[in-house]
Amino acid sequence: MQTTISSCLRWLAIPMLATFALLSFPASNALQAQPSASQQPNANDKPYVIEYYYKAKWGHAEEFIALFKKNHYPVLKKEIELGRILKVFAQVPRYHATEDGRWDFRTTIVFKNAQIANDNFDSAPLLKQLFPDQDSYKKEEQRRFEILDAHWDLPIKDFDLDAR
């Protein structure tokens, strides 16, 4: 008879101890850190990347870059301060390419999300604040685009090589 009781108690004790352990010890950080379905990031929370390519007329690449740094880069930095843009960086080619594939300057902008990248942001107030002499600013921006042979924008996305 004692064997029957101890065997029943053992089978009751295991679930009771497991329940006690779950109630007594806090959940792990990994379990607590998992967001609910309503907190899952959506497409509007993902950064959106666009590469901007510029091909200047022969001999004018340095002038274009100087004007870009003077008149456009400050606007981009201001948009970083506003939280619209996460990061801006630029590259120049190390060597030359064929004329049809040549570009002289590439700027990559990482926007906070796709909606912000495409929202037709009115930069006029920023331009007036950053460049009080609007006549000079407009002349220099006109020159920056006069010396371009081509300009194109290329939205890019990550590609997971390990995905099936």
Summary of the structure (lengths in Angstrom):
residues: 164
radius of gyration: 29.3
end to end distance: 60.8
largest distance: 102.9
contacts: 352
relative contact order: 0.17
helix: 51%
strand: 20%
